[in-house]
Amino acid sequence: MSAAFAIDLTDAETFPSRRTEAWKYSDLKRWLRAAPEPSGTAAVGPPGPFYDLGGEAIVFANGRAVGVTDFIASGEQTLRLRYISDAVGTGHTAGARVSARAGAKLLLLETHEGAGSAYVAHNTLELDVAAGAEVTRVVLVEEPEDAISIAEAHVKVEAGGVYRQTIVTTGAKLQRIETRITHYAQGAQVQADGLYLLNGSRHTDLTSVVRHVEHDGATSQLIKGVARDTARGVFQGKIVVERGADGTDARMGHHALIASERAEIDAKPELIIYADDVQCAHGNTVGTLDESALFYMQQRGIPADEARALLTQAFLIEVIDRIEHEGAREVAREWLTARL
């Protein structure tokens, strides 16, 4: 995962396969051998899940911008970024650029809203967090079970900046949500969380690379997931502490539940440290629901399916609870609960 893989939906030669180390769990070439036909136009439809929280909006429908594609935040602002897909068997690409100026406080509410079937979507975000700025990014991703989607965010956090991210997804045929953060530290803080809840044959890959290039920065990452039926969850997390990035405090945790015999979880947490005087740790666990807790709940009259849903929610909700913005936290909580 040393460098981002430059995917171009119009050129099948750029599609990575499992022979590419960073894509070994998510073989795009297997499912997409040729460039898809371009998607036609799509209607925006009803407002997205975050509509009631207000703010400005950047909207793409099948890769076409509905208005502006760039946004510069100053002061305290809310931006809703919507990637809408409504296509059948075609492909589209969209790209947004968002900047938070020094001292700005931006709530970035991002949704990937999929309809139709068997489409291919490639969505990108360039996000700059200036010195002393604060950005909270909450991402909800819901797509058809036969869709292929790749979402990439390239984030730059300057000295003293604060960047918090929470991704909540239910997967697709092949889905990869990749975040690359360049952490200029010197008091900057990054929180890069996520959760996945997968049913059927869905697949999601949460990949992140955080590079600490200056001293005295902090990164905290908590990823949780549940895979049911024949679903497959992938977590690849890499934190790189470059030479000179002394005083770095970086912690990563991935914890997942396998809820059926045929589901699969692949996890690859990595710490690469070239500096001295750092505090870094990572943890990874994969297990099953607590059978004794399940039995206890059933003994008290709670049906088995409801008991499983309640235990699953209790396991995942820790990630939601780490969202600091109350309104965004409640929307994410309701969104997740509705899908349990």
Salt bridges, closest charged atoms under 4 A:
GLU21 OE2 - LYS24 NZ 3.42
GLU21 OE2 - LYS268 NZ 2.57
ASP27 OD2 - ARG18 NE 3.97
GLU110 OE2 - HIS112 NE2 2.68
GLU110 OE1 - ARG137 NE 2.79
GLU113 OE2 - ARG82 NE 2.86
ASP128 OD2 - ARG97 NH2 2.76
GLU134 OE2 - ARG164 NH1 2.90
GLU142 OE1 - ARG339 NH2 2.85
GLU152 OE2 - HIS122 NE2 2.59
GLU152 OE1 - HIS154 NE2 3.40
GLU178 OE1 - ARG176 NE 2.90
GLU178 OE2 - ARG180 NE 2.59
ASP193 OD2 - ARG322 NE 2.63
ASP205 OD2 - ARG176 NH1 3.01
ASP216 OD2 - HIS215 ND1 2.78
GLU242 OE2 - ARG211 NE 3.15
ASP249 OD1 - ARG251 NE 2.85
GLU264 OE2 - ARG232 NE 3.20
ASP266 OD2 - ARG232 NE 2.71
ASP305 OD1 - ARG308 NH1 3.56
GLU318 OE1 - LYS224 NZ 2.88
ASP321 OD1 - ARG333 NH2 2.85
GLU324 OE1 - ARG164 NH2 3.43
GLU330 OE2 - ARG333 NE 3.57
